Amino acid sequence: MNQYTQSEEDYLEALLVIDRERKIARVKDVAHALDVKMPSVVSAVKTLSEKGLVEQEKYGHIELTKKGRKVAEDVYERHQLMYAFLHEVLGLDASIAEQDACRMEHQLSPETRERLLRIVEFIRGCPDEDVSFLHRFMYFVNTGERPGDCQGCKKTK
């Protein structure tokens, strides 16, 4: 799918989020964000630096390069898209949607990503009554029963 590993993408995404929140990313910040040990961060930063994705002054803060920021923003966007789909569309609990989005973001094809983006945009842009299929779907998810007013369901009976 791309030339970066899941781990590298996770580090880049963490650096982007830290940069947006604090403006400065240090090894300990990244270790805390990803729940890893500091030597792991040092090793990952070295690898990312060799690939031209980050720069770090010796024992200083870590900065995304232009190339690294582009990759990080792409990963972050995929993550947010998956979270929105899982939480807003499928109605999964926020913590489950967050965990699953983190796993799934690395595996999306461009075609699947585009289609998911379109459905999230469609649903967000519709007045509630225009996406009543979601209400019927959530009723089915919660009860296991098809709602009685579902015309599609009536046709299949």
C-alpha positions in Angstrom: 0.0 0.0 0.0 2.8 2.5 0.9 6.5 2.5 1.7 6.1 3.1 5.5 5.5 0.5 8.2 2.5 0.8 10.5 4.9 1.6 13.3 6.5 4.4 11.3 3.1 5.8 10.5 2.1 5.7 14.1 5.2 7.7 15.1 4.6 10.3 12.4 1.0 10.7 13.5 2.0 11.0 17.1 4.5 13.7 16.2 1.9 15.6 14.2 -0.6 15.5 17.1 2.0 16.5 19.7 3.2 19.3 17.4 -0.4 20.6 17.0 -1.0 20.5 20.7 2.3 21.6 22.2 4.3 22.9 19.2 7.4 21.0 20.5 7.8 17.2 20.4 10.4 15.6 22.6 11.3 11.9 22.9 9.5 11.6 26.2 6.3 13.1 24.7 6.3 10.6 21.9 7.0 7.7 24.3 4.1 8.8 26.5 1.7 9.3 23.5 2.5 5.8 22.1 3.0 4.1 25.4 6.5 2.9 24.5 9.9 3.2 26.1 12.2 6.2 25.2 14.9 4.0 23.6 12.2 2.8 21.1 11.4 6.3 20.2 15.1 7.1 19.7 15.5 4.2 17.4 12.3 5.1 15.5 13.4 8.7 15.1 16.7 7.6 13.8 15.0 5.5 11.1 12.5 8.3 10.3 15.4 10.8 10.0 17.2 8.5 7.6 14.1 8.5 5.4 14.0 12.2 5.5 10.7 12.4 7.5 12.0 14.0 10.7 14.8 16.2 12.0 16.2 16.2 15.5 18.9 18.2 17.1 21.1 16.1 19.3 19.0 15.5 22.5 16.6 18.2 21.2 13.0 18.4 20.0 11.8 16.4 17.0 10.4 18.1 13.9 8.6 16.7 11.0 10.1 17.6 7.6 7.8 18.8 4.8 7.8 15.2 3.5 7.2 13.8 7.0 4.3 16.3 7.7 2.6 15.3 4.4 2.8 11.6 5.4 1.7 12.3 8.9 -1.3 14.4 7.8 -2.4 11.6 5.4 -2.2 9.0 8.3 -4.0 11.4 10.6 -6.8 12.0 8.0 -7.3 8.3 7.5 -7.5 7.8 11.2 -10.1 10.5 11.6 -12.1 9.2 8.7 -12.1 5.6 10.1 -13.1 7.0 13.6 -15.9 9.0 12.1 -17.2 6.1 10.1 -17.0 3.6 13.1 -18.4 6.0 15.7 -20.8 8.3 13.8 -22.1 5.9 11.1 -21.9 2.5 12.7 -22.6 3.8 16.2 -19.7 2.1 18.0 -18.5 3.4 21.4 -15.9 6.1 21.1 -13.1 4.1 22.7 -13.8 1.0 20.5 -14.0 3.3 17.4 -10.6 4.9 18.4 -8.8 1.6 18.9 -10.2 0.1 15.7 -9.5 3.2 13.6 -5.9 3.1 14.8 -5.6 -0.5 13.5 -7.5 0.0 10.3 -6.0 3.3 9.1 -2.9 1.6 7.8 -4.7 -0.9 5.6 -7.1 1.2 3.6 -6.8 1.2 -0.2 -7.3 4.7 -1.8 -10.6 3.5 -3.3 -12.0 2.3 0.1 -10.8 5.5 1.8 -12.5 7.7 -0.9 -15.8 5.7 -0.5 -15.8 6.0 3.3 -15.1 9.7 3.1 -18.0 10.1 0.7 -20.4 8.3 3.0 -19.3 10.2 6.1 -19.6 13.5 4.2 -23.0 12.5 2.8 -24.4 11.6 6.2 -23.0 14.7 7.9 -24.5 16.9 5.2 -28.0 15.4 5.4 -30.8 16.6 7.6 -31.7 13.9 10.2 -34.8 12.8 8.4 -32.8 12.2 5.2 -30.6 9.5 6.8 -33.4 7.7 8.6 -31.9 4.4 7.4 -29.2 5.0 10.1 -31.9 5.2 12.7 -33.4 2.0 11.4 -30.0 0.4 11.3 -29.2 1.3 14.9 -32.6 0.0 15.9 -31.7 -3.3 14.2 -28.2 -3.3 15.9 -29.7 -2.7 19.3 -32.7 -5.0 19.1 -31.9 -7.5 16.4 -35.3 -6.7 14.9 -36.1 -4.9 11.7 -38.2 -1.8 12.3 -41.7 -2.2 11.1 -41.7 1.0 9.0 -38.7 -0.1 6.8 -40.1 -0.4 3.3 -37.1 -2.4 2.2 -37.7 -4.9 5.0 -41.3 -5.2 4.1 -40.5 -6.1 0.5 -38.2 -8.9 1.6 -40.8 -10.6 3.9 
